[in-house]
Amino acid sequence: MARKLGGPETWELEQLDLPAPRTGEVTIDVRAAGMNPADAKHVSTGTDPSRLPVAIGYEVAGVIAAIGPGTEIASGGGAVGDDVLAFRISGGYASAVTVPAADVFAKPAGLGFAEAANLLLAGCTAADMLRAARVVPGDMILLHGASGAVGVSVLQQARHLGAHVIGTASEPRFEVVRGFGGVPVAHGPGLEQRVREAAPGGFDVALDAVGTDEAGDVSLALVDDRTRIVTIAAKARADRDGFVVLGGSMPESVRFRDSVRARLIELAGAGELVVPVARTYPLDDAPAAVAELMGGHPGGKLALVP
């Protein structure tokens, strides 16, 4: 729980009694809590203090402990003991959480709890980027930040759509990009020339998951239609230069991201959308886990395990 603005060292682990779920609610015994940069950014110094206190964590996977009277989960049915995942919720950094049943879905049997808990925030963001850029089969995409959590999901979903991706990454992460169907190119000085050489036919779309000036400059140089340049990390630049910025609280994005959850779970259950998990931490070690997450190079998703 964040009761004041600041980093994870200021968060408090609290003991609370959960009331029985009401109609339309489900209580989940959490087996894994997904971790995302937004967990910390939304309560960092400089954000709006009127939101406090904030229960941390937007997605979990676990087992139904109780279900409200006359209630079904979003995927239908639902009973005590069922394995589930949930997103968009609040308070996921917990041993148990009561959430709206409309945000709870059956967990595919072949998907581990840590993977399931990290599927939907990154997956829905990636899907929203592809939607906003109007990606169609055959498109050539320049993807900045291809080896990160959102980037890896974009790679897989773009391949599912029949599009092609040139993805920027550091050289140690090239195999990740290749493994998920992209062609890696090193970011840094000379990037524009390198990506031109990698795609002599040019680019239809640019997707930015990093927000650097380099990403903005190269995207604008290579994609003429600014409505097909999409960022999730450079709002000021997008507003200034007239390309598209997305955010999880924007009404159109909220509606789309909620609508696509079931499809992404189906893809993951079929093995067509993989969530690489680098490491799990005990819930008590949340500050150390967030420090690794915000360091920028965890090598995959992180999860908290109560």
Residue, then its C-alpha position, 0 to 999 in steps of 0.5 A: m500500500a502506498r500512503k505517500l508518494g515515493g519509491p517502493e521503500t515507502w510502501e507498507l505491507e498491511q494486514l487486512d481482513l477481507p470481507a466476503p465478496r458481494t454479488g459481482e465480486v470474487t476473492i482470489d488467493v493470489r499465487a502470483a502478482g504481475m509486476n509492471p513499471a506502472d506499479a511504481k510510476h503511478v505513485s512516484t514523487g511528482t504524481d497527483p497525491s489526491r489519489l492516495p492511498v493506492a493499493i499496488g498491483y494491476e494483475v494477478a493469477g491465483v485460485i478462487a477462494a470465494i465468489g459472490p452470490g449469483t456471480e459468474i466470472a468474465s469467461g463464464g462460470g467460476a467456482v471455489g478452487d478454480d484457477v484464474l487470472a485477473f486484470r485490470i484490478s487494484g491491490g494485486y501485491a497481496s496474498a488475497v484480493t477481492v475484485p470485480a468478477a468482470d475482470v476475472f478469467a479462467k486461467p488456461a491449464g498450460l499457463g503457469f501462475a507467474e506467466a498468467a499474472n504478467l500476460l494482460l497489461a503488457g499484452c493489452t498495451a501491445a494489442d492497443m498499439l497495433r490497433a491504433a497503428r492500423v496494422v494489416p497483413g504485410d505491413m513492415i513495422l519498426l518497433h523501438g524496445a523490441s526486447g522489453a515486455v510490451g515489445v515481446s508481445v508486439l512481436q508475437q501479436a504482429r506475427h499473428l496478424g501477418a506483419h513483419v517487424i524490425g526491432t531495436a534492442s541492445e545486442p545481448r538481447f538480439e536472440v530474444v527479438r529473433g526468437f519471437g519473429g523479429v529482425p533485431v537492429a542495435h539502437g544507438p548512433g546510426l540507427e536510421q541507416r541500419v534500419r533502412e538497410a534492414a528494410p530496403g522497402g521502407f516502413d508502414v508503421a513505427l511503434d515506440a515502447v521506449g520514449t527516447d528522442e532517438a526513437g522519435d527522430v527515426s520514426l518520423a524520418l521513416v514513416d510518412d503517415r504520422t497517424r501510424i506512428v504510435t508511442i506509449a512513452a513519449k507524450a510530449r513529443a507526440d503532442r508536439d510532432g503530431f503522432v499518436v500517444l496511447g495511455g491505459s487511462m484513455p477512454e478508447s484504450v480502456r474500452f479496447r484493452d478490456s475487450v481484447r483480454a479474452r482473445l489474448i488469454e486464448l492465444a496464450g493458452a494455445g501457446e501462441l503468446v508467450v510470457p517470458v518470466a525472468r524471476t519470482y520474488p517473495l511478496d515481502d521482497a517487493p521493494a527489491a523486486v521493484a528496484e530490479l524492475m525499474g533498473g530497466h533490464p530484468g531480462g523478462k517479467l518479474a512476479l511476486v509470489p505470496 
